[in-house]
Amino acid sequence: MTDYLAYNTPLEKYWAVDIESDDLDATVVWCMVAKNVGTREVVSLIGHDNIKAFIELHLIDKCYFIAHNGLKFDFPVLNRVV
């Protein structure tokens, strides 16, 4: 199931993300940048362990991730590689 922006969810729960990888058929995610939609906080992450820790922490906190090409690239790559 895909969740979409909910009108009653605080904007602080949404993170806009972008990843950089080694290829379109990625085997390595080099880095990820995330910007909080509500607070405008920007986080730059380098390395598998840092990216994984950030994602896990924010999933526990029930946050949502938004990406320009998330359904076709970013999210499948993150699920497979990280």
Secondary structure as UniProt FT lines:
FT   TURN            7..8
FT   HELIX           11..13
FT   STRAND          14..21
FT   TURN            24..25
FT   STRAND          29..36
FT   TURN            37..39
FT   STRAND          42..46
FT   HELIX           48..60
FT   TURN            61..62
FT   STRAND          64..66
FT   TURN            68..69
FT   HELIX           70..74
FT   HELIX           75..81
//
